[in-house]
Amino acid sequence: MNENIWVLMSGDAIAIATTLILAALGALFTERSGVLNLGIEGILLTSAISSFLAADASGSVWLGLIVGSLIGALLASIHAVLSVVFRANQIVAGLALVIFGTGLANFLGKPAEGKTVSTVIKPISFGPLSDIPVIGPIVFGQDIITYLAIALAIVASRYLFNTRSGLELRATGDDPATVDAQGLSVARIRIRYTMIGGALVGLGGSWLMLAQSAGWHQAATTNGLGWIALALVVFAGWRPMRIIFGAVLFGFTLQLPFTLQAEQITFIPSAFLEMLPYLATLIALIALSRPGSRNLLGAPRALGTPFVRDER
Amino acid sequence: MQIPFRVVFEQRGETPRRLSLLVPLASVFAALFFGALFLIATGHSPIDTYSNMFQDGFASFNGITDTLALSTVLICTGISAAFAFQMNLYNIGGEGQLYLGLIGGAWAGIALGDHLPTLLMVPVVLLCGALAGAAWIFVPAFVRSRLGTSEIVSTLLLTYVGASLIKHVIYTPGSFFRNPNTSFPQGRLVADSASLDSFGSSRLYPTFFVALVIAGALYWVVKRTEFGYRINVIADSPRAAHYAGIHANRTTMWVMLISGALSGLAGAMLIVGPYGKIEPSIITLGYGYAGIVVAALARNNLGLIIVSGILFSGLRVGGNNLQVTTDTPIHIGVMLQGAILLFALGGEAFRRYHIHVVRVQDVSTKKVAA
């Protein structure tokens, strides 16, 4: 069997994990503040097409990434206002955002259909390091955003567990009444982190567009990655470092069908391979849930519930 | 910086009747206004677009019959969502259960078709579709009731699996569901006994009335039976239900299975109605997701779903025809769906709370008084 293709696959798995890491980190920040945003898939899709249009018009991938992230924050702010200010049902609001985002993305993407973006993010060249067999293409063959995503996960972990703002964030998700008693605004913290989360998801969507697909294929551009990212947060127990591990794992299952096809291994039906990432996510999700394990796993205790000071 | 004004939410004891009607209407208009801004920004005429949508969705014979035909499916997926949502079970995988309903219905229509008369065959096809939908939600329902695994993510993930399954049964050469006589991959037609005729020159099928009857029957179940009473108690307070000796696990299981069956039924209705075979393009139409919007707009009220289902179908049908009549992208319809739902959710606050803006000083004096 050709060894190179497996090396190539590992490199690609880490690459595809980039979107998952960024989207899951975004969801994690949002959920740690106590807001459940199910609209990730819609944000990914809208930021992907926004970054396409921006990068294509300006010729700059960086502008594409910035626009995509801003659009992500903007869409998340809709969810933040509905959940925090209007105290709407967060589950339905998130779903509404998915539907709205999908329609908006396809509407904006009409002129881009079937086209490829004129400028893409290229892998960084580390010179001779990139030529080392096996390690070279896997470790030194990625682009800047992939390294940034991994760095962000590490920074997020430090921020969450070793800084005062991180403590405030975690407290807002676990026990908003205490945060309120400390004189901090629960609403402000929740809106802030929902928007930061949206920006991260937006960055993930933009990267997916500008580095991976480089062409607009409507909803197939993200193909459920947003939902996998949401499951990944549960899988990682709301801890940023574990997201890297989980994302690479899911990256492998996403990449496997292409590799097996290239290797002409056909005894497994391709439809089953297509299902694999979703089935793997589902099995992981079930395996992680035992009765009463919600707290052990680290789910923020006030997740999905609006904070109302006067209600007793 | 201190903001001198503050928004105060005061819980309403009772919602005024006029607001129950006014708020949903206002959300629809707000969403249409928002959509108009978008249309103007992208160089389309909102007045032409909306009048075309209305004309094609409601105000013509083909329009209104197509709308009712689509509402047949959306009422089913709508009650599927609402039936689970009212118990705080978020089955958002109705889309996938609908795919399985298509497969289950097509299986019955092909395998049993020549042995049964139409009068028996159509109910069998619908039943098989419903069973397939229920089977598709079985694992999420089981792990939700036993382990507490989030049904939101699990049902959704299975939708993607279902989409692969649909493609698999149509694109695999020699598949049971694939038409053996064409080289172009398409579904095998079900037996004549398994398909109904539409009314006159319209595309409306008698299944529309089945959907109405089922919506009515479930409304009755929720309002008048012991099972419905249990659902309401669990929804209001799981703890009270526990002390009253109600088995929440078993009810959870049943509610989710029924919800899955209703989405499956919607798929089977497409088999006996317009399709007559598995149509792989179903995975791009999002009828299952639309059911969530229909349910949310009706605030999970099973009676109101018929109204919201028909209104919503009109929006879809009108939106779909835009592509033909004008150059406006078809997706404005989907975008408006989401926008209406977002505005309806925001509006809900006006229904539940008395919202008023006060000066910050007033708030502090009020607190002292309280």
HADDOCK unambig.tbl for C-alpha pairs under 7 A between the chains (distance, minus, plus):
assign (segid A and resid 82 and name CA) (segid B and resid 346 and name CA) 5.88 0.50 0.50
assign (segid A and resid 86 and name CA) (segid B and resid 346 and name CA) 5.96 0.50 0.50
assign (segid A and resid 86 and name CA) (segid B and resid 349 and name CA) 5.51 0.50 0.50
assign (segid A and resid 87 and name CA) (segid B and resid 349 and name CA) 7.00 0.50 0.50
assign (segid A and resid 88 and name CA) (segid B and resid 345 and name CA) 5.83 0.50 0.50
assign (segid A and resid 88 and name CA) (segid B and resid 346 and name CA) 6.69 0.50 0.50
assign (segid A and resid 93 and name CA) (segid B and resid 342 and name CA) 6.43 0.50 0.50
assign (segid A and resid 93 and name CA) (segid B and resid 345 and name CA) 6.90 0.50 0.50
assign (segid A and resid 96 and name CA) (segid B and resid 338 and name CA) 5.02 0.50 0.50
assign (segid A and resid 96 and name CA) (segid B and resid 341 and name CA) 5.92 0.50 0.50
assign (segid A and resid 96 and name CA) (segid B and resid 342 and name CA) 5.97 0.50 0.50
assign (segid A and resid 97 and name CA) (segid B and resid 338 and name CA) 6.48 0.50 0.50
assign (segid A and resid 99 and name CA) (segid B and resid 334 and name CA) 6.87 0.50 0.50
assign (segid A and resid 99 and name CA) (segid B and resid 335 and name CA) 6.89 0.50 0.50
assign (segid A and resid 99 and name CA) (segid B and resid 338 and name CA) 5.00 0.50 0.50
assign (segid A and resid 100 and name CA) (segid B and resid 334 and name CA) 6.84 0.50 0.50
assign (segid A and resid 100 and name CA) (segid B and resid 335 and name CA) 4.76 0.50 0.50
assign (segid A and resid 100 and name CA) (segid B and resid 337 and name CA) 6.86 0.50 0.50
assign (segid A and resid 100 and name CA) (segid B and resid 338 and name CA) 3.91 0.50 0.50
assign (segid A and resid 100 and name CA) (segid B and resid 339 and name CA) 5.95 0.50 0.50
assign (segid A and resid 103 and name CA) (segid B and resid 331 and name CA) 5.23 0.50 0.50
assign (segid A and resid 103 and name CA) (segid B and resid 332 and name CA) 6.47 0.50 0.50
assign (segid A and resid 103 and name CA) (segid B and resid 334 and name CA) 4.76 0.50 0.50
assign (segid A and resid 103 and name CA) (segid B and resid 335 and name CA) 4.08 0.50 0.50
assign (segid A and resid 104 and name CA) (segid B and resid 335 and name CA) 5.36 0.50 0.50
assign (segid A and resid 106 and name CA) (segid B and resid 331 and name CA) 6.02 0.50 0.50
assign (segid A and resid 107 and name CA) (segid B and resid 329 and name CA) 6.09 0.50 0.50
assign (segid A and resid 107 and name CA) (segid B and resid 331 and name CA) 5.15 0.50 0.50
assign (segid A and resid 107 and name CA) (segid B and resid 332 and name CA) 6.20 0.50 0.50
assign (segid A and resid 110 and name CA) (segid B and resid 329 and name CA) 6.84 0.50 0.50
assign (segid A and resid 227 and name CA) (segid B and resid 153 and name CA) 6.99 0.50 0.50
assign (segid A and resid 231 and name CA) (segid B and resid 153 and name CA) 6.61 0.50 0.50
assign (segid A and resid 271 and name CA) (segid B and resid 164 and name CA) 5.64 0.50 0.50
assign (segid A and resid 271 and name CA) (segid B and resid 165 and name CA) 6.73 0.50 0.50
assign (segid A and resid 271 and name CA) (segid B and resid 168 and name CA) 5.71 0.50 0.50
assign (segid A and resid 274 and name CA) (segid B and resid 164 and name CA) 6.64 0.50 0.50
assign (segid A and resid 275 and name CA) (segid B and resid 161 and name CA) 5.00 0.50 0.50
assign (segid A and resid 275 and name CA) (segid B and resid 164 and name CA) 6.44 0.50 0.50
assign (segid A and resid 278 and name CA) (segid B and resid 157 and name CA) 5.48 0.50 0.50
assign (segid A and resid 278 and name CA) (segid B and resid 160 and name CA) 6.99 0.50 0.50
assign (segid A and resid 278 and name CA) (segid B and resid 161 and name CA) 6.72 0.50 0.50
assign (segid A and resid 282 and name CA) (segid B and resid 154 and name CA) 5.92 0.50 0.50
assign (segid A and resid 282 and name CA) (segid B and resid 157 and name CA) 6.84 0.50 0.50
assign (segid A and resid 286 and name CA) (segid B and resid 143 and name CA) 6.96 0.50 0.50
assign (segid A and resid 286 and name CA) (segid B and resid 149 and name CA) 6.05 0.50 0.50
assign (segid A and resid 289 and name CA) (segid B and resid 147 and name CA) 5.89 0.50 0.50
assign (segid A and resid 289 and name CA) (segid B and resid 148 and name CA) 6.74 0.50 0.50
assign (segid A and resid 289 and name CA) (segid B and resid 149 and name CA) 5.66 0.50 0.50
assign (segid A and resid 290 and name CA) (segid B and resid 147 and name CA) 5.16 0.50 0.50
assign (segid A and resid 291 and name CA) (segid B and resid 147 and name CA) 5.04 0.50 0.50
assign (segid A and resid 291 and name CA) (segid B and resid 148 and name CA) 6.47 0.50 0.50
